[in-house]
Amino acid sequence: MKLGLINTLRVQLAILVVAALAAAQLISLWFFADERSLAVRAALGFEAAGRAANVARLIEEAPEDLRLSILRAANSPLVRFDLADEPLVQHTDHSDGGLVEARIRTLLDDGYSRDIRVELHEIEGRILPLPHLSQEMAEMHMAMMRGELSAVEMNLSIAIAGGSWLNVGTRFERPPIQWPVYSMLTFALSAAVILIVVFWFLMTRLTGPLRRLVGAADRLGRGEDIADLPMAGPAEVRDLTATFNRMQERLTRFVADRTRLLAALGHDLRSPLTAMRVQAEMVDDEETRDSLVASVEEMQSMVEATLTFARGLAGSEAPEHVIVGEFLKALKSDMVTQFDLEVGPVIEARIRPHALRRALRNIIENAERYGGKTRVAFHSQSDEFIITVDDNGPGIPAPELERVFDPFFRLEQSRSLETGGHGLGLSIARTIVRAHGGDISLSNRGEGGLRATIAIPFANDQPMEEGQK
């Protein structure tokens, strides 16, 4: 079983329930075996007590000359009877709580007039399994019982009319614990199968909606359009699903509102800028007119870049499964700016190809403009694939590595005196990559030049790496 399968909620709960069932059954069997042993011992003790009561009644009712014959007839390898003037049990405390005495008095129809003494104690050390057996029979008995013997000795002293005492001695073994292996195994297997089936069905109702929720959250983080999730499962899971649907709706509405505001702002600026351009053309002083026209044209260019940026944010391109290496080859053949593409593993990824192509084009053109020769490589790492873009330029000062992603931020001294546009290229690229659930980072290479690292996570339903090219 794979580690990932063991880590799932369904499997862990099924294992937990089966383990708890097994532990409960073992404890129950242990108590049952102990109670069985006690019951057998009690039955043996009551059987010996019943025989002692019957012998005592016979001795009292029979003529005195028949007493020895009665004792000889009653003796057996299990129970020994003897008639004496002194009791074998000297103390009057009952170690069995008075149960044996009560049984004897019931059989003798005697209240509390007769003195009955009972003594029970464990036999310690190596003993014969039964008293008065020969060595051969004892060894045979030990072999049959597999040596699992523990003897209990019971001595009785019953007062007989006339002042004599009937002394009774018996010994019975604690029966060994008998484990019904086959019955236990069949019961455990059948109970485990039933429990696993029932819990698998119940956990499917719980984990199914949770898996759909995980997939929807992943797609939402990658900027994909997803429909509202169906309400299913227990009440807590339905509440969680409803909360996710509301969150998705609010986020989508928030992003759409901000994008529409940005697009409307850029669109509405066109008219006053056009009017300013016409008025600037009417200025008589040539130097002033050229300066005003250049400023207006720059503002118009910034507005167009803003509209382009807004359209990029509002795009709803459907994601597709692509082979990263083939995707980069096609990008290289389409671009005027050439770059070196290193060979990498065959990686399948789920992306929005047109949007990601635009982001990579911005990064590669930026690297070629300021760093000269550009190299692109790709590989997979953990749960994401990574594309690196290296150049041989002067790099960027460390404090500016994050600021270059700000909209309209331009580096005036770090890499070139030319601004290279309005400072939206890297902002657009990062926005697109983050819409895929990933990110872009810049770092200065030790051997010189700048490295742009694009990391995009794999979708939950796709392989990460399939082999080598």
Phi, psi and omega in degrees: 000132182289152181297323180298323178292321179295329182283354180286154183295319182298312183294318181296318179292321178297316178297319180297316181294316180296319178296319178295320178298315180298316179297317180296320180292320179296317179296318179296317179296323179296314178294322179296318180296320180292319178295324177297317178298316179296320180296317179296317179296319179296321179296318178297318179296318179292327178295316178294323178295320178297318177296319179297320179295319179295318179295319179299319178296318180296318182296319181290330183269337184275157173300157185295328182286350178262357185297317180295324178294322178295319180296318180295323180289328182280335182296147177207168177300340182268325185228133178246133179244143180209140178252121185218169179277340181242145178287143176289323178266116186273332183266162182254359178281134180263124181277358180252009180080011178088008182291315181294316179300316180298321179294316181297316180297324178295318181290330181269359185054043184241135177280258181233021181279332185267143176271120179233125182241139184230137177223125177238135175202152178286147176262118181262157178085180181282120183228163172288147183297327179223145179289151173069018175266153175287165182298321181294316179293323179296316179295323177296318179295318178299319180294320179295323181272005179059027175074004184268070185242144173212113190268148173239127180256133178237126176243135179238143171229115183244125179290131180252146178304133182106356175098358178269170182234136172264111179263130182237131176233130179215159179217131177227148186270144170290120183293142178293152179292125179256114181266116177282082189300312184297315179297318178298317183295313181295320179296316182297317181294314181295317179295319181296317181297314181297315181295318181296318180297313182296313182291326178296320178294314181295319181288334176296322177295333180272311186281336178301305176299326179293320178296319177297323179293320178297315179297320179294320178296321179295316180293322177297320178293339178267007175081016180273153176276126181230147178279165177298139180285144178290148179277114181209162177092189179297170184300319181296320179291322178296320177297319179296319178296317179297320179296320178296317180299319178294318178298316180299318180297318181294317179297315180298317179295321180297311181295319181296319179297315181293323179292317178297322178296317180295316180294319179295320179298313179296322180292318183289339179285345182297316184297308179295329178292322177295319178295320178296324179296318179296317180292325179295326180293340183270359179287134184286318182291122186296316183295317179294320180297315181296322179295317180293318180297319179296320179294317179295319179296322178295319179294320177298321178296321178294323177296316178298320178295323178295317178297320177298318178298316180295320178296324177295322178290326185273000182296145181234046181294137179285138178289151180225156173272125180228159170269120189302316181299315178294323178298317180289326176297316178296322178296319180296320182289335182274338186273143173289319177289123182265150178211160178272129180248117179281149179284137181222185180289162176281111183238127175260132182222155179253109186222172168262101193299318183294318180294315181292327176298321178295317179297314181293323179298317178299316183292315183293317178296322178296318179294319181291325182293320186255341185241000178077234184297134184238138179235135180240132178224163180210152177196169177255149181211117180057243184251029180210160172248149189234134174244129179245140177237112182251145173226174181251023183283189183281353182084187182230137176304141184307318180296341184261001185295330178266328184293334181294345178275351179291139179301135177067012175276132182236139172273120183263337187232344191286315186239332182196155176283340178279144180281332178069038179115202185252012175080027179253349185301307181290327177297315178297316181300314180294321179300317180294315181294320178292332174293339174275001183089004182251205180198164176239139175224151178245145177210147176276130180282147180296324180276004179107145180100177184243145176238126172258125182247119178253115180245123181233125181289151174287151171290158183292340186253028183224153175287158182266321182208136186247351182153195180246146178281000000 
